[in-house]
Amino acid sequence: MKIPLSTSSDYTQFSPALLSYGADSLWTEDLGNFYSRNNQPQQPESRPRWHLFLYTDRAIYRPGQTVYFKGILTETIRAVTRPFTKHGVAVELKDVNGQTVKTLKFTTNDFGSFHGSFVLPTGLLNGEMSLQTQYGSQSFAVEDYKRPTFQVAFEPVKGVPVLRQEVTVRGTATAYAGQPIDGATVRYRVVRRTFWPLYGRSIYGNSRPEQEILSGTTRTDSAGGFAVTFLAKGEVLQQSKRGGWAPGYVFEVTADVTDAAGETRTGTQRVSLGTEALTLRLELPELLNRAQLPTPRLISTNAAGEAQPAKGQLRLYRLTPPTRALRPRLWERPEREALSQEEFKRRFPLDAYGKEDNDSTWARTLVLTQDFDTDKTPLLPALQTALATQTPGRYLLEATASLGAAGQPAARTEQRFTLFDPTTTTLPVPTANWFVPLQDSVAPGQTARFLVGSSQEGARVLLEAEAKGETLHHQWLTLRANEQRVVAIPVPAALGETQLYVHLTQVRDNRLYTHMAPVQVATPPAPLVLSIATFRDKLQPGQKETWRVTIHQTDGKPADAELLATLYDKSLDIFRPHDFAAPKFYQPYFPPHWPGTATSGRRMGWSCSTDTLPHITRLPFATRI
């Protein structure tokens, strides 16, 4: 079969074509296009790339202060990054106008690093200054700031705050040296913002984005504490327009604290309140490998989003899916069915009738009941142990907890997931299209493993793998009905560190199923273990102190390493936060060549689907937020 092509130096485009086989024919108007491999690099660049990571001891300075800095220079050749040693580097101090103030020259050591300092000149314009090199730069602020002496912080909202009741927010004013700021004047203001969970309305709910509900003045006590109590009242809502939907609210408390010396510092606390006093959230993957089960988590929070201990019960249900695999719909489910279920099944045996493909309508069987207490731990190790004994399939996990307060409904959450086992040879659920990557990274010379399966007898599946623009694996698979098969793709040791793309393609019953799974090919790094031998968290002004840090390998042997550490005034973070950014090394990127593998749509008259579980079609939200 030949398909007309329209080619150029940049891409290839398929022209419309008429495909015929016996009495069947298909007219294709658009088969898409793809960029030519000839324009993409086939090998990592052999020319070296250099990058300098510059770090300063602070993010803001006064004129006349000293800037301490350290640089780490790296060299990348053929996707391998190493320290660039014994190399000269010139560091220039640039002022706010980009003029060079001073230049220092260094030679990198055996770790590719160097360090030095600049004394900032006085008499220049304040603003953004920088350290510049031919390999990288780092900027910082120079200002005549007044160092803050105290800070204002709010405590997490405790208890179970709810709407239409009083909420108390507590804060403290504390000097950076540790002593409380007592007798300070506190001017506070509470504003309310409204948001709706539906489109068609402003995020704040009306033309008034915020509304002040309280303001006043108080003083800090002997411990530097203060409290603001307000009535968490919502909007006066009209019935019928929202059909039962209720808004959420954010109450923002702002406190300006002024001490005896006249210094003022501000603190802000946001309290988010909805209609539910207690919220439960399950943290569990959609796909669970029975051979490598993570520990599930259950998070319980109050209406303000703060941790709230809760006791309740877990219920695990096994869902009963349709006995046959259903192909994905080409359009949305109709509101009304024109045919009876028997007539529909006779005419369209491969398609879902009504909500048959929605797992919320499947029959459920209770298989497990457990108690939980998030006050002890949010982890659910007992559930992890119980899941290891369950049969692969589709499950529903439900968690409920009661507040014990009159008039408050019980909190409830649920999550559906598929439990599978790579050691079994049968599918966990009926599906025409089953593909699960068993790992997202692999070392050179090892194998990447995937699960492939189909409920259809004799399903033909094309499995291909590519890296650096070249095809590494090409294999046609023929599957038995309900077979789950482990496919191993060897990764050559000479491939080095790169990205491996695995493609799965299947055409069945007028549907096109495609998957693309990226696998990172990299050698796992050998982590270093850092321990602090001595550390004192309280010192006197002017006191000398020595901190001892030990660095060794995972096997306990001393590590040949270099450490970067700094000591700076934490109070300056109020002007400009300071942190060390983790180094990011250059890695060549080879995008997959296959067009349309990462999207869903219709091509060549078939429906393209990249869903992990194509047998499940979720309906629009039917619950209220």
BAPA-369986 format. One record per residue (C-alpha): x, y, z. Coordinates in steps of 0.001 Angstrom, whole numbers, plus 500000, padded with zeros to 6 digits. Layout:
! BAPA-369986
XYZ...
! end
This chain:
! BAPA-369986
500000500000500000501370503410499063500323506737500612501169510041498864503676512170500765504522515853500697508099516292501871510429519168502566513742519537504285512000520088507610509024517746507751506995515101505969503221515435505517500801512697504489498415513626501686494748512519501553494436508929500395491789506277499687492485502986501467490622499868500249490538496265501400487948494016499754484557495674499997485741498146502669487246501538501946488380504547503943489051508101502768491706509811504892491746513594504827494530514233507304497108511746508517499262514378510198502913515219509715506221514763511459509616516414511412512436514744509587514993512795511578517700514287509418517297517638511191517619516155514675520944515351516306521614511622516367524425511767518920525151514013521900527244516999521040530961516295521121531841519941521716532172520786525422529636522871527311530671524813530408528446526049533185529325527943536342527211527757539485527787530905541571526700531201545214526811534203547546526575534169551332523570536521551325520953537920548976521099541555550153523957543754551391524639547304552535527230549467550742530658548778552241529868545207553300531761542146552047530283539742549493531590536209549988531087533929547011531958530503545687531852529114542149531663525561540811532614525135537157531467522058535225532190520703531764529757518537529779530954516399526861528698513809525223526089514103527984528672513435530743529226516254533247532407516545535303534120519270537360536274521496535163539555521563537072542692523707536786540928526290534649541142530048534917538031532086535697537683535871535886534939537235538168533752540819537629531732542866540100529149544842538115527214547824539463523565548676538772524539550239535420526487547181534295529860548863534772532788546797536039533803547846539547536510545249540182537851542003538707539349538983540437540999535992538772540891532411540059541968528896539076539565526029539821540764523308542180540403519520541929536648519870542597536223522509539898535532525205542487536974528498543697535969531090546279536674534743547043535184538024548246534470541594547166534104544664549374531179546656548014532119550277547340530229553169548887528969556142546949527460554110544087523788553770543218521950551172545217520003548438543482520743545180541688524425544319541376525944541105540052528973538872539741529702538146536090531875535504534422532084534110530913530301530958532160527546532306534399526469535061536778524745535736540096522859538873541125522165540369544568520663543516546082522538546447547621520368548708549797520653550999552826518200548846554740517438548947558439517780545503559934514489544280561435514652543411565114511506541284565455509032539264563428505301538557563504504100534988563055500685533323563276499940529913564723498031527278562746494293527447563343493430524721565825490208522862566415487352522628563941486474526113562673483247526317560714481216529006559007478814531153561005480857530614564167483626532581565835487193531813564768490216532828566838493582533423565176496613533721567466499922535383566657503177536283568375505710539080568040509188537784568819512619539371568535515102537548566356517206537139569479514347535126571002512736537446573567509014538340573238507851541809572207505403542691575000503170545733575206503338546375571440500379547909569611498589545573567211496342546972564504494425544184562784492074543896559851489991540928558651488715540762555073486703538055553346487066536806549793484473534575548143485074531984545437482778529614543612483655526120542333481864526682539029482620528691535906480557531623534803481155533742537873484013535854539167486480533915541289485434536061544261481738535606543569480602539197543009481726542676541998483280543201545442486433541024545425486952541515549140484905542774552055486181543979555392484340542276558234486404543413561231489145545845562263490493546981565603493440547463567938494916545335570713498245544826572520500686541961572885500858540212576245503946539385578291504712536467575958504391538656572854501103536996571940497860538441570686494558537052569422492026538161566828488526536726567062486020537218564252482701535782563136483247533693559994480083534760558237479530534124554547477477535812551885473727536047551948472971533579549164469964533499546902468306530161546424467895528450543065470636530195541063473337527739542057471240524627542345472701523742545754476314524698545049477887526610547966480838529005547800484086528833549739485624531703551658489106532962552454489391535146555551492636537123555565493855538455558891496510541189558708498251542408561876500598545437561993502654545281565208504495548400566416506966548097569306508060550764571798510828551966569476508352552638566678509383549722564445506436548112562659506295544577561291503373542885559575502065539352559668499300537747557590497232534618558125494732533209555627491932530984556825490047529038554146486606527889555205484024525888553329480883524045554197482767520984555507484297521228558957486470518141558418488048517013555156489598513623554437492021512976551569493368509599550497496789509469548857496908506352546733498068505845543128495521505009540416497564501918539550498854499736542387501515497100541864500765494312544353504434493291544336505612496822545263502874498425547317503486501905548707502109502807552104498747504580551647498186507872553461495042509456554863495218513203555506492605514836557756492332518629557868489930521151559307488096523759557262491151526019557425493372523367555857495312522661559067495925519141560342493002517872562391493151514445564085490290512168563129489158508653563918487047506621561556486725503562559414488106502334556109486039500165553792487525498402550796485141497258548042485943495046545092484161496277541972482630493908539420483367495185535897481507494105532740482443490599531655483605491798528247486028494519527192484303497690525995485868499831523325486155503605523979483270505815522907483640508076519894481236510585521449479626511357524785477077509016526305473558509929525155471152511234527778468510508725526724468890505301525187466710504702522114467175500921522202466607498358524891469683496814526468469100493479524694468664495127521298471679497380521843473902494433522806472763492523519739473584495384517360476640496806519132478270494011521153481532495931521607480053499165522948478862500225526392475161500546527090474206503480529308476659503893532186478072500408531789481589501769531258481473503998534345482938502224537363480738504202539769477819502058538601479553498690538965478433496265541649480614496343544750481518493715547346482870494651550778486154492779551309487839494693554157487017496958557101489664498732559198489766501521561782492124504488561482493366507266563749495244510087562033496276511473565439498741508577565698499916508549562081498566509426558626500120506237557250498011503123556749500439500183557015497666497734557961495874498569554715499134498058552795499452494583554296495834493740553508496114494900549883498986492444549328496515489587549903493738490876547622493016489550544139494019491854541250491101493915540020489295497230540326488675498513543869487002501333545753488498502557549037486191504591551258487101506495554424484554508016556840485025509936560090482600511632562448483300514884564277481088513978567188479579517465567166475856517922566877474665519039563483477962518263561726477812515606558999480366512826558850483401513438556622483789511036553737486168510461550855486764507675548379489254506655545738489140504046543006492221502188541878493329499124539937495387496500541721497610494445539423500326491860539815503136491601537230503707487942538146500238486843536994499393486031533375495810487325533373494502490885533229493161492497536408490166493943534498488684493298531047490220495754528591491310495744524991494289497912525805496552497248528806499976498854529126501846499554532373505510500644532655507101498790535565509884501361535943510562504931534889514361504695534992516955502055534176520749501864534206522678501304530951523087497585530268519906496610532130516388495892530846513248498011530941510107495995531724506511496668530731503151494961531057501174494427527860497789492774527546494372492596525923491069490836526523490716490152522805491856486828521376494722487173518900495310490894519543498233492159517467500360494757519236503371496611517854506040497407520457508887499739519558511620501518521521513792504404520406516645506435521885518722509255520453516603509199517312517318505556516503515057502492516795516391500011519350513558497514519475510818496486517020508515493604517870505051492357516917503192490592519733500209488271519415498259488028522662495821485453523925492456486450525359492866488134528775496621487615528653498985489851530608502579489582529400505829491037530736507929492483527910511603493205528563513543495644526397517338495438526831519127498761527074522634498663525539525428499591527924526961501796525225523785503899525069524905506070527966522605508432529803519644509481527669515885509185527311514317505943526088510869506106524495508699503004524286505725503034521891502808500644521872500358500561518961497296498416518406494439498632515899491344496697516898487629496951516108487870500356514432489920501820517279493545502914517388495275502505520757498641504187521294500902504603524295504230506331524775506264505762527946509517507658528599512225505835530541515257507673531859518483505796531164520977506819533848523417505341536324522073505762539875524255508232541774526154507147544853524696509359547597526836510975550254525873510806553924526241514082555802526057514237559587526608517157561951528855516099564802528513519266566935525890522009566717524724524654569193521570526570568384522057529341570976525141531582571048526130534855572667526878537904570470530547537846569506531003534244570633533183531998568494531792528607567560532976525592565561530546523274563802531892519863562830530419518087559813531253514537558716530836513385555117531160509724554226529938507229551662527052504811552148529526502057553065530881504176555919534168505110554282535256508777554304534240510653551170536559512776549100534199515753548970534003519505549315531329521293551365529693524662550753528149526289553841527247529830554857526146531679557986523905534690557414521327536862559157517954535144558782516080538390559491517167539695556084514824537218554413512059539737555031513663541880552324514934539166550019514874535406550735518190533605550411518750529996549390521208527816547498519706526604544216520480522980543411522800522594540393521053521577537185523304519903534648522848520016530914521308516911529352520674516507525618516998516049524766515844513709522029512089514068521503510103511061520301509716510898516533506216509478516486503537512108515854500437512161518013501574509575520558501159511885523504497727513219522609494237511922522116492208512402518989490991510702515851493329509717513070492856507539510021489209506993510898490044505456514280489845506839517781493250507437519372493358506757523078496272507127525469494315506516528682495947504092531076492582502472531718490516502846528534487679500769529953486778503580532346484991506687531115484334509031533984481189511138533865481221514890534665481350515779538352478199514576540027479120515533543569479076518915545176482268520619546237
! end
